[in-house]
Amino acid sequence: MSAAGVERPHEDRPLIAEANLIMESLPGRRVEIIGGQILVTPSPDVAHARALKKVTRPFESAGLDEGETEVLQGIGIWLPGGPDDYAIPDFCLVEADIDKHLIENNAYDPVAFRLILEVTSSNWRTDLRAKVTAYAEAKVPVYVIVDREHQRLHVLTDPAGDTYATHRVHAPGEIVILPRSIGAEVTLDVNEILKAGQPKAN
């Protein structure tokens, strides 16, 4: 069952109000509240966008962007870690009825999310640490990290408290099959995705 979509006034919620002010004053930046702290991420570079495009295709090919699920980018997930916490993942696989799960501030109930994927940028520590805790606490079943900093792909499953019971790290050259529990078999070519995430040589 989804949490009620009752919106409280932002002026009574200093963190939400401040986050919204930052978004208005810095267009293109991603503003999130995780662990009671406002995080501001610079606009992604072209290589980030290429990696995201490359990783989206296998989900679409598997038929996960129609029927029971949708493949979306840049939508908010409401987090249980704090009264105002929310994140805006790069990529997510959600239930087709996601619209019914709006909580507030354009963030949606975690129950509607089957998988979240982040492509790291300059804030890679957030994706590898704070968001692991946040998404585990939200019980997101599968969290995938395209780790451009260390040239690895992480697949985390089985959320347990503030962590994931299973955390597998994959190197270039490996082919990863994601859990079928997401709705279909999705295969990721680690080398192809990581290569797409590197700036092209001049």
C-alpha positions as protocol buffer text, in pm:
chain_id: "A"
residue {
  index: 1
  type: MET
  ca { x: 0 y: 0 z: 0 }
}
residue {
  index: 2
  type: SER
  ca { x: 130 y: 343 z: -93 }
}
residue {
  index: 3
  type: ALA
  ca { x: 195 y: 618 z: 157 }
}
residue {
  index: 4
  type: ALA
  ca { x: -55 y: 902 z: 151 }
}
residue {
  index: 5
  type: GLY
  ca { x: 19 y: 1175 z: -98 }
}
residue {
  index: 6
  type: VAL
  ca { x: -55 y: 1457 z: 145 }
}
residue {
  index: 7
  type: GLU
  ca { x: 181 y: 1744 z: 81 }
}
residue {
  index: 8
  type: ARG
  ca { x: 299 y: 1948 z: 379 }
}
residue {
  index: 9
  type: PRO
  ca { x: 389 y: 2315 z: 336 }
}
residue {
  index: 10
  type: HIS
  ca { x: 754 y: 2347 z: 231 }
}
residue {
  index: 11
  type: GLU
  ca { x: 801 y: 2666 z: 436 }
}
residue {
  index: 12
  type: ASP
  ca { x: 757 y: 2449 z: 748 }
}
residue {
  index: 13
  type: ARG
  ca { x: 1024 y: 2213 z: 617 }
}
residue {
  index: 14
  type: PRO
  ca { x: 1351 y: 2404 z: 587 }
}
residue {
  index: 15
  type: LEU
  ca { x: 1544 y: 2129 z: 405 }
}
residue {
  index: 16
  type: ILE
  ca { x: 1281 y: 2079 z: 134 }
}
residue {
  index: 17
  type: ALA
  ca { x: 1239 y: 2454 z: 93 }
}
residue {
  index: 18
  type: GLU
  ca { x: 1617 y: 2503 z: 68 }
}
residue {
  index: 19
  type: ALA
  ca { x: 1653 y: 2216 z: -181 }
}
residue {
  index: 20
  type: ASN
  ca { x: 1383 y: 2367 z: -401 }
}
residue {
  index: 21
  type: LEU
  ca { x: 1548 y: 2709 z: -387 }
}
residue {
  index: 22
  type: ILE
  ca { x: 1880 y: 2556 z: -495 }
}
residue {
  index: 23
  type: MET
  ca { x: 1710 y: 2379 z: -787 }
}
residue {
  index: 24
  type: GLU
  ca { x: 1556 y: 2708 z: -900 }
}
residue {
  index: 25
  type: SER
  ca { x: 1883 y: 2900 z: -871 }
}
residue {
  index: 26
  type: LEU
  ca { x: 2104 y: 2630 z: -1029 }
}
residue {
  index: 27
  type: PRO
  ca { x: 1916 y: 2486 z: -1327 }
}
residue {
  index: 28
  type: GLY
  ca { x: 2053 y: 2155 z: -1449 }
}
residue {
  index: 29
  type: ARG
  ca { x: 2194 y: 2054 z: -1111 }
}
residue {
  index: 30
  type: ARG
  ca { x: 2054 y: 1751 z: -932 }
}
residue {
  index: 31
  type: VAL
  ca { x: 1948 y: 1834 z: -577 }
}
residue {
  index: 32
  type: GLU
  ca { x: 1874 y: 1550 z: -334 }
}
residue {
  index: 33
  type: ILE
  ca { x: 1834 y: 1510 z: 42 }
}
residue {
  index: 34
  type: ILE
  ca { x: 2001 y: 1196 z: 177 }
}
residue {
  index: 35
  type: GLY
  ca { x: 2059 y: 1130 z: 546 }
}
residue {
  index: 36
  type: GLY
  ca { x: 1924 y: 1474 z: 628 }
}
residue {
  index: 37
  type: GLN
  ca { x: 2187 y: 1645 z: 410 }
}
residue {
  index: 38
  type: ILE
  ca { x: 2132 y: 1838 z: 88 }
}
residue {
  index: 39
  type: LEU
  ca { x: 2349 y: 1704 z: -195 }
}
residue {
  index: 40
  type: VAL
  ca { x: 2402 y: 1904 z: -514 }
}
residue {
  index: 41
  type: THR
  ca { x: 2540 y: 1723 z: -818 }
}
residue {
  index: 42
  type: PRO
  ca { x: 2677 y: 1904 z: -1125 }
}
residue {
  index: 43
  type: SER
  ca { x: 2517 y: 1844 z: -1463 }
}
residue {
  index: 44
  type: PRO
  ca { x: 2638 y: 1511 z: -1610 }
}
residue {
  index: 45
  type: ASP
  ca { x: 2898 y: 1503 z: -1884 }
}
residue {
  index: 46
  type: VAL
  ca { x: 2847 y: 1354 z: -2230 }
}
residue {
  index: 47
  type: ALA
  ca { x: 3018 y: 1025 z: -2136 }
}
residue {
  index: 48
  type: HIS
  ca { x: 2774 y: 985 z: -1846 }
}
residue {
  index: 49
  type: ALA
  ca { x: 2484 y: 1027 z: -2089 }
}
residue {
  index: 50
  type: ARG
  ca { x: 2638 y: 773 z: -2328 }
}
residue {
  index: 51
  type: ALA
  ca { x: 2671 y: 512 z: -2052 }
}
residue {
  index: 52
  type: LEU
  ca { x: 2312 y: 573 z: -1948 }
}
residue {
  index: 53
  type: LYS
  ca { x: 2192 y: 533 z: -2307 }
}
residue {
  index: 54
  type: LYS
  ca { x: 2392 y: 213 z: -2346 }
}
residue {
  index: 55
  type: VAL
  ca { x: 2254 y: 61 z: -2026 }
}
residue {
  index: 56
  type: THR
  ca { x: 1893 y: 150 z: -2112 }
}
residue {
  index: 57
  type: ARG
  ca { x: 1879 y: -54 z: -2431 }
}
residue {
  index: 58
  type: PRO
  ca { x: 1890 y: -405 z: -2277 }
}
residue {
  index: 59
  type: PHE
  ca { x: 1595 y: -319 z: -2051 }
}
residue {
  index: 60
  type: GLU
  ca { x: 1393 y: -196 z: -2347 }
}
residue {
  index: 61
  type: SER
  ca { x: 1493 y: -499 z: -2556 }
}
residue {
  index: 62
  type: ALA
  ca { x: 1372 y: -726 z: -2275 }
}
residue {
  index: 63
  type: GLY
  ca { x: 1027 y: -567 z: -2299 }
}
residue {
  index: 64
  type: LEU
  ca { x: 1048 y: -393 z: -1960 }
}
residue {
  index: 65
  type: ASP
  ca { x: 941 y: -55 z: -2095 }
}
residue {
  index: 66
  type: GLU
  ca { x: 588 y: -172 z: -2165 }
}
residue {
  index: 67
  type: GLY
  ca { x: 317 y: -368 z: -1987 }
}
residue {
  index: 68
  type: GLU
  ca { x: 374 y: -406 z: -1614 }
}
residue {
  index: 69
  type: THR
  ca { x: 683 y: -184 z: -1592 }
}
residue {
  index: 70
  type: GLU
  ca { x: 841 y: 132 z: -1728 }
}
residue {
  index: 71
  type: VAL
  ca { x: 1203 y: 238 z: -1776 }
}
residue {
  index: 72
  type: LEU
  ca { x: 1246 y: 600 z: -1663 }
}
residue {
  index: 73
  type: GLN
  ca { x: 1523 y: 850 z: -1594 }
}
residue {
  index: 74
  type: GLY
  ca { x: 1552 y: 1126 z: -1338 }
}
residue {
  index: 75
  type: ILE
  ca { x: 1241 y: 1069 z: -1126 }
}
residue {
  index: 76
  type: GLY
  ca { x: 1246 y: 1104 z: -749 }
}
residue {
  index: 77
  type: ILE
  ca { x: 1220 y: 829 z: -489 }
}
residue {
  index: 78
  type: TRP
  ca { x: 1103 y: 921 z: -138 }
}
residue {
  index: 79
  type: LEU
  ca { x: 1342 y: 773 z: 120 }
}
residue {
  index: 80
  type: PRO
  ca { x: 1271 y: 654 z: 475 }
}
residue {
  index: 81
  type: GLY
  ca { x: 1608 y: 770 z: 616 }
}
residue {
  index: 82
  type: GLY
  ca { x: 1481 y: 1114 z: 719 }
}
residue {
  index: 83
  type: PRO
  ca { x: 1157 y: 1317 z: 718 }
}
residue {
  index: 84
  type: ASP
  ca { x: 1259 y: 1506 z: 401 }
}
residue {
  index: 85
  type: ASP
  ca { x: 1489 y: 1255 z: 231 }
}
residue {
  index: 86
  type: TYR
  ca { x: 1457 y: 1183 z: -138 }
}
residue {
  index: 87
  type: ALA
  ca { x: 1692 y: 1090 z: -424 }
}
residue {
  index: 88
  type: ILE
  ca { x: 1676 y: 1131 z: -799 }
}
residue {
  index: 89
  type: PRO
  ca { x: 1835 y: 822 z: -956 }
}
residue {
  index: 90
  type: ASP
  ca { x: 1983 y: 829 z: -1304 }
}
residue {
  index: 91
  type: PHE
  ca { x: 1772 y: 533 z: -1416 }
}
residue {
  index: 92
  type: CYS
  ca { x: 1497 y: 320 z: -1266 }
}
residue {
  index: 93
  type: LEU
  ca { x: 1265 y: 36 z: -1348 }
}
residue {
  index: 94
  type: VAL
  ca { x: 925 y: 106 z: -1197 }
}
residue {
  index: 95
  type: GLU
  ca { x: 576 y: -34 z: -1182 }
}
residue {
  index: 96
  type: ALA
  ca { x: 351 y: 88 z: -1463 }
}
residue {
  index: 97
  type: ASP
  ca { x: 117 y: 248 z: -1208 }
}
residue {
  index: 98
  type: ILE
  ca { x: 396 y: 475 z: -1075 }
}
residue {
  index: 99
  type: ASP
  ca { x: 166 y: 780 z: -1106 }
}
residue {
  index: 100
  type: LYS
  ca { x: -48 y: 644 z: -822 }
}
residue {
  index: 101
  type: HIS
  ca { x: 251 y: 638 z: -587 }
}
residue {
  index: 102
  type: LEU
  ca { x: 337 y: 1008 z: -571 }
}
residue {
  index: 103
  type: ILE
  ca { x: 422 y: 1113 z: -215 }
}
residue {
  index: 104
  type: GLU
  ca { x: 539 y: 1474 z: -248 }
}
residue {
  index: 105
  type: ASN
  ca { x: 791 y: 1707 z: -411 }
}
residue {
  index: 106
  type: ASN
  ca { x: 782 y: 1491 z: -728 }
}
residue {
  index: 107
  type: ALA
  ca { x: 914 y: 1189 z: -535 }
}
residue {
  index: 108
  type: TYR
  ca { x: 745 y: 850 z: -539 }
}
residue {
  index: 109
  type: ASP
  ca { x: 693 y: 567 z: -292 }
}
residue {
  index: 110
  type: PRO
  ca { x: 979 y: 311 z: -298 }
}
residue {
  index: 111
  type: VAL
  ca { x: 727 y: 27 z: -336 }
}
residue {
  index: 112
  type: ALA
  ca { x: 693 y: 126 z: -703 }
}
residue {
  index: 113
  type: PHE
  ca { x: 1065 y: 72 z: -778 }
}
residue {
  index: 114
  type: ARG
  ca { x: 1198 y: -267 z: -893 }
}
residue {
  index: 115
  type: LEU
  ca { x: 1551 y: -150 z: -977 }
}
residue {
  index: 116
  type: ILE
  ca { x: 1761 y: 165 z: -949 }
}
residue {
  index: 117
  type: LEU
  ca { x: 2080 y: 231 z: -1144 }
}
residue {
  index: 118
  type: GLU
  ca { x: 2333 y: 509 z: -1093 }
}
residue {
  index: 119
  type: VAL
  ca { x: 2616 y: 607 z: -1328 }
}
residue {
  index: 120
  type: THR
  ca { x: 2890 y: 767 z: -1117 }
}
residue {
  index: 121
  type: SER
  ca { x: 3016 y: 1121 z: -1169 }
}
residue {
  index: 122
  type: SER
  ca { x: 3240 y: 1342 z: -957 }
}
residue {
  index: 123
  type: ASN
  ca { x: 3023 y: 1247 z: -657 }
}
residue {
  index: 124
  type: TRP
  ca { x: 3097 y: 874 z: -694 }
}
residue {
  index: 125
  type: ARG
  ca { x: 3135 y: 826 z: -317 }
}
residue {
  index: 126
  type: THR
  ca { x: 2767 y: 912 z: -270 }
}
residue {
  index: 127
  type: ASP
  ca { x: 2659 y: 641 z: -515 }
}
residue {
  index: 128
  type: LEU
  ca { x: 2890 y: 382 z: -356 }
}
residue {
  index: 129
  type: ARG
  ca { x: 2814 y: 464 z: 8 }
}
residue {
  index: 130
  type: ALA
  ca { x: 2526 y: 693 z: 107 }
}
residue {
  index: 131
  type: LYS
  ca { x: 2293 y: 570 z: -166 }
}
residue {
  index: 132
  type: VAL
  ca { x: 2365 y: 206 z: -85 }
}
residue {
  index: 133
  type: THR
  ca { x: 2231 y: 273 z: 265 }
}
residue {
  index: 134
  type: ALA
  ca { x: 1942 y: 488 z: 142 }
}
residue {
  index: 135
  type: TYR
  ca { x: 1819 y: 244 z: -122 }
}
residue {
  index: 136
  type: ALA
  ca { x: 1859 y: -57 z: 110 }
}
residue {
  index: 137
  type: GLU
  ca { x: 1654 y: 118 z: 379 }
}
residue {
  index: 138
  type: ALA
  ca { x: 1392 y: 192 z: 112 }
}
residue {
  index: 139
  type: LYS
  ca { x: 1393 y: -181 z: 23 }
}
residue {
  index: 140
  type: VAL
  ca { x: 1473 y: -123 z: -344 }
}
residue {
  index: 141
  type: PRO
  ca { x: 1521 y: -485 z: -459 }
}
residue {
  index: 142
  type: VAL
  ca { x: 1810 y: -428 z: -702 }
}
residue {
  index: 143
  type: TYR
  ca { x: 2066 y: -145 z: -708 }
}
residue {
  index: 144
  type: VAL
  ca { x: 2316 y: -130 z: -995 }
}
residue {
  index: 145
  type: ILE
  ca { x: 2613 y: 109 z: -1000 }
}
residue {
  index: 146
  type: VAL
  ca { x: 2810 y: 185 z: -1315 }
}
residue {
  index: 147
  type: ASP
  ca { x: 3132 y: 282 z: -1136 }
}
residue {
  index: 148
  type: ARG
  ca { x: 3326 y: 491 z: -1387 }
}
residue {
  index: 149
  type: GLU
  ca { x: 3580 y: 591 z: -1121 }
}
residue {
  index: 150
  type: HIS
  ca { x: 3704 y: 234 z: -1062 }
}
residue {
  index: 151
  type: GLN
  ca { x: 3589 y: 75 z: -1390 }
}
residue {
  index: 152
  type: ARG
  ca { x: 3356 y: -173 z: -1225 }
}
residue {
  index: 153
  type: LEU
  ca { x: 2986 y: -257 z: -1232 }
}
residue {
  index: 154
  type: HIS
  ca { x: 2822 y: -331 z: -896 }
}
residue {
  index: 155
  type: VAL
  ca { x: 2502 y: -532 z: -855 }
}
residue {
  index: 156
  type: LEU
  ca { x: 2345 y: -517 z: -508 }
}
residue {
  index: 157
  type: THR
  ca { x: 2045 y: -732 z: -418 }
}
residue {
  index: 158
  type: ASP
  ca { x: 1855 y: -855 z: -112 }
}
residue {
  index: 159
  type: PRO
  ca { x: 1814 y: -535 z: 94 }
}
residue {
  index: 160
  type: ALA
  ca { x: 1860 y: -604 z: 467 }
}
residue {
  index: 161
  type: GLY
  ca { x: 1832 y: -309 z: 704 }
}
residue {
  index: 162
  type: ASP
  ca { x: 2073 y: -38 z: 592 }
}
residue {
  index: 163
  type: THR
  ca { x: 2274 y: -253 z: 350 }
}
residue {
  index: 164
  type: TYR
  ca { x: 2240 y: -522 z: 83 }
}
residue {
  index: 165
  type: ALA
  ca { x: 2304 y: -885 z: 174 }
}
residue {
  index: 166
  type: THR
  ca { x: 2446 y: -955 z: -172 }
}
residue {
  index: 167
  type: HIS
  ca { x: 2699 y: -724 z: -341 }
}
residue {
  index: 168
  type: ARG
  ca { x: 2871 y: -850 z: -654 }
}
residue {
  index: 169
  type: VAL
  ca { x: 3141 y: -650 z: -832 }
}
residue {
  index: 170
  type: HIS
  ca { x: 3199 y: -713 z: -1203 }
}
residue {
  index: 171
  type: ALA
  ca { x: 3502 y: -618 z: -1413 }
}
residue {
  index: 172
  type: PRO
  ca { x: 3528 y: -535 z: -1784 }
}
residue {
  index: 173
  type: GLY
  ca { x: 3496 y: -849 z: -1994 }
}
residue {
  index: 174
  type: GLU
  ca { x: 3218 y: -993 z: -1779 }
}
residue {
  index: 175
  type: ILE
  ca { x: 2858 y: -1039 z: -1886 }
}
residue {
  index: 176
  type: VAL
  ca { x: 2608 y: -979 z: -1606 }
}
residue {
  index: 177
  type: ILE
  ca { x: 2261 y: -1130 z: -1593 }
}
residue {
  index: 178
  type: LEU
  ca { x: 2037 y: -933 z: -1358 }
}
residue {
  index: 179
  type: PRO
  ca { x: 1789 y: -1114 z: -1130 }
}
residue {
  index: 180
  type: ARG
  ca { x: 1480 y: -1229 z: -1318 }
}
residue {
  index: 181
  type: SER
  ca { x: 1274 y: -1090 z: -1030 }
}
residue {
  index: 182
  type: ILE
  ca { x: 1284 y: -752 z: -1207 }
}
residue {
  index: 183
  type: GLY
  ca { x: 1043 y: -897 z: -1464 }
}
residue {
  index: 184
  type: ALA
  ca { x: 1262 y: -1034 z: -1744 }
}
residue {
  index: 185
  type: GLU
  ca { x: 1615 y: -1149 z: -1816 }
}
residue {
  index: 186
  type: VAL
  ca { x: 1842 y: -849 z: -1871 }
}
residue {
  index: 187
  type: THR
  ca { x: 2203 y: -901 z: -1975 }
}
residue {
  index: 188
  type: LEU
  ca { x: 2462 y: -624 z: -1933 }
}
residue {
  index: 189
  type: ASP
  ca { x: 2798 y: -618 z: -2111 }
}
residue {
  index: 190
  type: VAL
  ca { x: 3027 y: -458 z: -1850 }
}
residue {
  index: 191
  type: ASN
  ca { x: 3299 y: -361 z: -2097 }
}
residue {
  index: 192
  type: GLU
  ca { x: 3054 y: -202 z: -2340 }
}
residue {
  index: 193
  type: ILE
  ca { x: 2886 y: 8 z: -2069 }
}
residue {
  index: 194
  type: LEU
  ca { x: 3209 y: 120 z: -1903 }
}
residue {
  index: 195
  type: LYS
  ca { x: 3367 y: 205 z: -2239 }
}
residue {
  index: 196
  type: ALA
  ca { x: 3064 y: 421 z: -2325 }
}
residue {
  index: 197
  type: GLY
  ca { x: 3115 y: 600 z: -1994 }
}
residue {
  index: 198
  type: GLN
  ca { x: 3466 y: 721 z: -2082 }
}
residue {
  index: 199
  type: PRO
  ca { x: 3529 y: 1044 z: -2275 }
}
residue {
  index: 200
  type: LYS
  ca { x: 3627 y: 984 z: -2634 }
}
residue {
  index: 201
  type: ALA
  ca { x: 3992 y: 1045 z: -2716 }
}
residue {
  index: 202
  type: ASN
  ca { x: 4059 y: 1349 z: -2938 }
}
